[in-house]
Amino acid sequence: MDARDWNKFLLPYEQAVEELKVKFKILRAELKSREEYTPIEFVTGRIKKISSILEKAKKLNVPMDQIETGIEDIAGIRIMCQFVEDIERIYEIIQQRQDLKVIYFKDYVANKKPSGYRSFHIIIEYPVQTALGMKQVLAEIQIRTLAMNFWATIEHSLNYKYRESLPEDVTARLSKAAEAAYLLDEEMSSIRSEIVESQRLFEDKSNMVSKVLNDIQELYFYHRVKEAVQFQLRFNELWENEATWNLEELSKDISTALARAKNDNMKR
């Protein structure tokens, strides 16, 4: 294949990655809205470099005319989560989706690689609507905790530097680091409920602050300047004294004043 042919060949994979990233980012927002907690921390994606595709095809003895089926991770997205328990939840969600088909999975979380690598890999078939019609594209979804991802990123960089022939001392240090990352995940899982509750309280406080300030601004829209100023002063006092637990009462008072302002406006 020449450069132009490669560009055309990779177009459906690029489209698949972009669509999948958007879909899982939207899923994250929806879960956060509905359940106040989402197992998805963030999503990234990439297309395998041409040189990497060629190297993998050579390593696996995949003929050039069979790359589409022989190399399953040309398109790939990575879903990061906070806790090991979240990985299973994300996999369940993916299995239930109607817009992709799970082909198989590799559980390197329960069965780590000899290097210490941990991650959950899912090979999917994803339909892409191209200018030439519908095309089924193979793609890989990796699900990892933040600790797993940190370790894997370092290992990948070192393998690139040493061409996958790591010195023994580096391999030993990586193995220790992998175990430390695993212990960190275990420790975080042991206090998962406390962490999630703390994050929920922070999110509730953030949403309440936004609502209060937005409602105060809306009072200005209805020319309730005096009330808006008074509410703003109450908010400032609560904020400066870190008495944010009283924000709910303030929000109710503002909502009452705003409803009254809207009602008066409709009578005019």
PyMOL commands that set and color helices and strands:
alter all, ss='L'
color gray80, all
select helices_A, chain A and resi 3-35+50-59+64-70+84-96+146-161+168-190+192-221+225-240+244-267
alter helices_A, ss='H'
color red, helices_A
select strands_A, chain A and resi 42-47+75-81+101-107+120-130+133-145
alter strands_A, ss='S'
color yellow, strands_A
deselect
rebuild
show_as cartoon
